[in-house]
Amino acid sequence: MNNIADNLSEVRINCEKSAAVSKRKPDAVTLIAVSKTFDSNEIRPALIEGQRVYGENRVQEAQGKWPELKQDFNDVELHLIGPLQSNKAGDAVGLFDVIHTVDREKIASALAKEMKKQNRKVSLFIQVNTGSEPQKAGIEPENAEAFHNLCREKYGLEFSGLMCIPPVNENPGPHFALLRKLAQKLDLTALSMGMSSDYETAIEMGATHVRVGSAIFGSRA
Ligand SMILES: *Cc1c(COP(=O)(O)O)cnc(C)c1O
């Protein structure tokens, strides 16, 4: 289990190096430790090392482990990085601080309603399907601007930035570049891109949030 601390330390150093390559300060990049499928005992070593930002891809799984962990580490920041169903919007707004996967009107509407109801503001990202993969979540790149406008005008939502998951067997570079270009066009500053296999590239290309799971916690069952 100790190697979780070692892995985390190595990932942090790599993030700092890549931030330096892109001429940014280390704190310009937020490392999200993706703890999906790992249980509390595997997450604690990272918490003890001071890691406070975590990503989960399922609302229900996160509800099962984080309320208890948060009692011991009350400054944890939780990011939802997996697809959200509108009937889980209330639970998601209650538990998460940041949601990366807003990609359709029904979700935008449900989140706006729940944030008002719970009087709680969650930071939001629009997920963009940069590879236009039919099976993948996210708004098509050419529809991102219209969707952003709709969310703002009709639902009063404010966004921090954009998120993407490039196709598995492709060079991620062009996808990161496309996301960055789109964010500039929409006047959004945050870029959630980069996972275990490509977070260094993502940071060099401007990522402000990298989502790293297996490089910290080991491979998932
Ligand atoms: C699981 C997951 C990650 C982390 O993947 P690793 O390859 O283990 O780093 C990042 N982003 C999303 C959306 C994920 O679902």
The ligand as an SDF file (V2000), in Angstrom:
LIG
                    3D

 15 15  0  0  0  0  0  0  0  0999 V2000
  -11.0480    6.4750  -14.9410 C   0  0  0  0  0  0  0  0  0  0  0  0
  -10.9580    7.8320  -15.5010 C   0  0  0  0  0  0  0  0  0  0  0  0
   -9.7570    8.5440  -15.4840 C   0  0  0  0  0  0  0  0  0  0  0  0
   -8.4600    7.9890  -14.9180 C   0  0  0  0  0  0  0  0  0  0  0  0
   -7.9480    7.0300  -15.7840 O   0  0  0  0  0  0  0  0  0  0  0  0
   -6.4520    6.4410  -15.5660 P   0  0  0  0  0  0  0  0  0  0  0  0
   -6.0770    5.9650  -16.9160 O   0  0  0  0  0  0  0  0  0  0  0  0
   -6.5710    5.3530  -14.5640 O   0  0  0  0  0  0  0  0  0  0  0  0
   -5.6130    7.5480  -15.0950 O   0  0  0  0  0  0  0  0  0  0  0  0
   -9.7490    9.8230  -16.0080 C   0  0  0  0  0  0  0  0  0  0  0  0
  -10.8630   10.3830  -16.5270 N   0  0  0  0  0  0  0  0  0  0  0  0
  -12.0330    9.7250  -16.5730 C   0  0  0  0  0  0  0  0  0  0  0  0
  -13.2220   10.4030  -17.1460 C   0  0  0  0  0  0  0  0  0  0  0  0
  -12.1260    8.4360  -16.0650 C   0  0  0  0  0  0  0  0  0  0  0  0
  -13.3110    7.8050  -16.1030 O   0  0  0  0  0  0  0  0  0  0  0  0
  1  2  1  0
  2  3  1  0
  2 14  2  0
  3  4  1  0
  3 10  2  0
  4  5  1  0
  5  6  1  0
  6  7  2  0
  6  8  1  0
  6  9  1  0
 10 11  1  0
 11 12  2  0
 12 13  1  0
 12 14  1  0
 14 15  1  0
M  END
$$$$
